[in-house]
Amino acid sequence: MARNVDPVCRMCRREQMKLFLKGERCFSPKCPIDRERPPPGMHGLRRSKTSEYGLRLREKQKLKRFYGVLEAQFRRYYALATKTVGNTGEQLLSILERRLDNVVHRLGLAVNRNAARQLVNHGHVLVNGRKCDIPSMLLKPNDVVKVKAKENSLKMAREGLQKNLVRVPDFLEMTGGPEQPEGRMTRMPNRQDVDERITDIREQLIIEIATR
């Protein structure tokens, strides 16, 4: 399974915005964005005008890194979005929000998407009562996400609930308590349901570069 092992704070510095990839560190004074660190590389301090292509590329990279997807996955999601009725950009965002690792994070069961991906990969999460270890699985309305009833699984989920500062979005609902964390997707997510930390993303620019 392919995965990105680049330093996550370096990604935030490159995009010059918080991508919230490192849990509690992102809310601490150690965050490189709060410390106004320049972009990485020998030319990081140089201020040069960004081209039209560069603007679109940066928007795409922000979105990919925020949700933790690689280029091949992104291409598949874009192809799926083009086949779906509605605005392609909004459909792309909806698909990313439906990923299992994203849903686990936004329910509060993991402090960030990397932790949610690990929780799923290690088999701690059940979808509709069955174990699912595929973080990229796309959920549908009325799908139920539940933490396995084992001490280790419940311990990690409770720690995530205690540390997570993310508000549960309207298209999800928590149906279980701290003793048995459980959530459900009530409907398909729309543009207003996108994570509030990246609502300023310009999806139209991403679609323009994805069609090339």
C-alpha positions as CSV (number, residue, x, y, z in Angstrom):
1,M,0.0,0.0,0.0
2,A,1.5,3.3,-1.1
3,R,1.7,6.0,1.6
4,N,3.3,9.5,2.0
5,V,6.1,9.5,4.5
6,D,7.2,13.1,4.0
7,P,7.5,15.3,7.2
8,V,4.0,16.6,7.8
9,C,5.1,20.0,9.1
10,R,7.1,20.5,5.9
11,M,3.8,20.0,3.9
12,C,2.1,22.8,5.9
13,R,5.1,25.1,5.4
14,R,5.0,24.4,1.6
15,E,1.3,25.3,1.5
16,Q,1.7,28.2,4.0
17,M,-1.4,27.1,5.9
18,K,-2.3,24.7,8.6
19,L,-3.3,21.3,7.2
20,F,-3.8,19.8,10.8
21,L,-1.7,16.7,10.1
22,K,-0.1,16.4,13.5
23,G,-2.9,16.4,16.1
24,E,-2.1,18.4,19.2
25,R,1.1,20.0,17.8
26,C,-1.0,21.9,15.3
27,F,-2.7,23.8,18.2
28,S,0.6,24.4,20.1
29,P,3.2,27.2,19.8
30,K,5.5,24.7,18.1
31,C,3.4,24.9,14.9
32,P,5.6,26.2,12.1
33,I,2.8,28.3,10.6
34,D,2.2,30.1,13.9
35,R,6.0,30.7,14.1
36,E,5.8,32.1,10.5
37,R,8.4,29.7,9.1
38,P,9.1,30.1,5.4
39,P,8.4,27.5,2.8
40,P,11.0,24.7,2.6
41,G,13.9,24.7,0.2
42,M,16.7,27.1,-0.7
43,H,14.3,29.4,-2.4
44,G,11.7,29.5,0.4
45,L,12.5,33.0,1.4
46,R,12.3,34.4,-2.1
47,R,9.0,36.0,-3.0
48,S,8.2,35.3,-6.6
49,K,5.0,35.7,-8.5
50,T,3.0,32.5,-8.8
51,S,1.9,31.5,-12.3
52,E,-1.7,30.7,-13.2
53,Y,-0.7,27.0,-13.3
54,G,1.1,27.3,-10.0
55,L,-2.1,28.7,-8.3
56,R,-4.1,25.7,-9.5
57,L,-1.4,23.2,-8.5
58,R,-1.2,24.6,-5.0
59,E,-5.0,24.3,-4.5
60,K,-4.8,20.7,-5.7
61,Q,-1.9,19.9,-3.4
62,K,-3.6,21.5,-0.4
63,L,-6.7,19.3,-0.9
64,K,-4.7,16.1,-1.4
65,R,-2.5,16.7,1.6
66,F,-5.4,17.8,3.8
67,Y,-7.3,14.5,3.2
68,G,-4.2,12.4,2.9
69,V,-4.7,11.0,-0.6
70,L,-2.1,10.4,-3.3
71,E,-2.2,11.4,-7.0
72,A,-3.6,8.0,-8.3
73,Q,-6.4,8.1,-5.7
74,F,-7.1,11.7,-6.5
75,R,-7.4,10.9,-10.2
76,R,-9.9,8.1,-9.4
77,Y,-12.0,10.4,-7.2
78,Y,-12.0,13.1,-10.0
79,A,-13.1,10.5,-12.6
80,L,-15.9,9.4,-10.2
81,A,-17.0,13.0,-9.6
82,T,-17.2,13.7,-13.3
83,K,-19.7,10.8,-13.7
84,T,-21.9,12.0,-10.8
85,V,-24.8,14.4,-11.4
86,G,-24.1,17.9,-10.1
87,N,-21.2,20.3,-9.8
88,T,-17.9,18.3,-10.3
89,G,-16.0,20.3,-7.7
90,E,-18.6,19.9,-5.1
91,Q,-19.0,16.2,-5.9
92,L,-15.2,15.8,-5.5
93,L,-15.3,17.3,-2.0
94,S,-18.3,15.2,-1.1
95,I,-16.4,12.0,-2.1
96,L,-13.4,13.0,0.0
97,E,-15.7,13.6,3.0
98,R,-17.2,10.2,2.6
99,R,-13.9,8.3,3.1
100,L,-14.0,6.1,6.1
101,D,-10.8,7.5,7.7
102,N,-12.3,11.0,7.3
103,V,-15.6,10.0,8.9
104,V,-13.8,8.3,11.8
105,H,-11.8,11.6,12.4
106,R,-14.8,13.9,12.1
107,L,-16.8,11.7,14.5
108,G,-14.1,12.5,17.0
109,L,-12.7,9.0,17.3
110,A,-9.2,10.0,16.2
111,V,-7.3,13.2,16.7
112,N,-6.4,13.5,13.0
113,R,-6.8,11.7,9.7
114,N,-3.4,9.9,10.0
115,A,-4.5,8.4,13.4
116,A,-7.9,7.5,11.9
117,R,-6.2,5.8,9.0
118,Q,-4.1,3.7,11.4
119,L,-7.2,2.9,13.5
120,V,-8.9,1.5,10.4
121,N,-5.9,-0.3,9.1
122,H,-5.4,-2.2,12.3
123,G,-9.0,-3.5,12.3
124,H,-10.4,-1.5,15.2
125,V,-13.4,-0.1,13.2
126,L,-16.6,-1.9,12.2
127,V,-18.9,-0.7,9.4
128,N,-22.4,-2.0,9.6
129,G,-21.2,-4.6,12.1
130,R,-18.4,-5.9,9.9
131,K,-14.7,-5.3,10.3
132,C,-13.3,-2.9,7.6
133,D,-9.6,-2.2,7.3
134,I,-9.8,-0.1,4.1
135,P,-9.5,3.7,5.0
136,S,-10.5,4.7,1.5
137,M,-13.9,3.0,1.6
138,L,-16.7,5.4,0.6
139,L,-19.6,5.4,3.0
140,K,-23.3,5.7,2.1
141,P,-26.2,7.2,4.0
142,N,-27.3,5.1,7.0
143,D,-23.9,3.3,7.2
144,V,-23.0,2.8,10.9
145,V,-19.4,3.2,12.0
146,K,-18.6,1.5,15.3
147,V,-15.4,0.8,17.3
148,K,-14.7,-2.8,18.0
149,A,-15.8,-3.9,21.5
150,K,-12.2,-4.7,22.7
151,E,-10.3,-2.8,25.4
152,N,-7.5,-1.6,23.1
153,S,-9.9,-0.4,20.5
154,L,-12.2,1.4,23.0
155,K,-9.2,3.0,24.8
156,M,-7.9,4.6,21.5
157,A,-11.3,5.8,20.6
158,R,-11.9,7.4,24.0
159,E,-8.5,9.1,23.9
160,G,-9.5,10.5,20.5
161,L,-12.8,11.8,21.9
162,Q,-11.0,13.5,24.7
163,K,-8.3,15.2,22.5
164,N,-10.4,15.9,19.4
165,L,-11.4,19.6,18.9
166,V,-13.4,19.0,15.7
167,R,-17.1,19.6,15.6
168,V,-19.2,16.7,14.4
169,P,-20.7,17.8,11.0
170,D,-24.4,17.8,10.2
171,F,-24.2,14.8,7.8
172,L,-22.9,12.6,10.7
173,E,-24.4,11.9,14.1
174,M,-23.0,10.2,17.2
175,T,-25.4,7.5,18.3
176,G,-23.2,5.9,21.0
177,G,-21.7,7.2,24.3
178,P,-18.1,7.2,25.5
179,E,-18.5,3.6,26.7
180,Q,-19.3,2.4,23.1
181,P,-18.5,5.0,20.5
182,E,-20.6,4.8,17.5
183,G,-21.7,7.1,14.7
184,R,-23.9,7.1,11.5
185,M,-23.9,8.9,8.2
186,T,-27.4,10.5,8.0
187,R,-27.1,11.8,4.4
188,M,-24.7,12.6,1.6
189,P,-22.3,15.5,2.5
190,N,-22.6,18.7,0.5
191,R,-20.3,21.8,0.1
192,Q,-21.5,23.2,3.4
193,D,-20.4,20.1,5.2
194,V,-16.7,20.3,4.1
195,D,-14.3,20.5,7.1
196,E,-14.4,24.1,8.3
197,R,-10.6,24.3,8.4
198,I,-10.4,24.1,4.6
199,T,-13.7,25.8,3.5
200,D,-11.7,28.4,1.6
201,I,-10.5,25.8,-0.9
202,R,-11.2,26.9,-4.5
203,E,-12.4,23.6,-6.0
204,Q,-13.0,25.2,-9.5
205,L,-9.2,25.8,-9.8
206,I,-8.6,22.2,-8.9
207,I,-11.0,21.0,-11.6
208,E,-9.3,23.2,-14.2
209,I,-5.9,21.6,-13.5
210,A,-7.4,18.1,-13.2
211,T,-8.8,18.2,-16.7
212,R,-5.3,18.7,-18.2
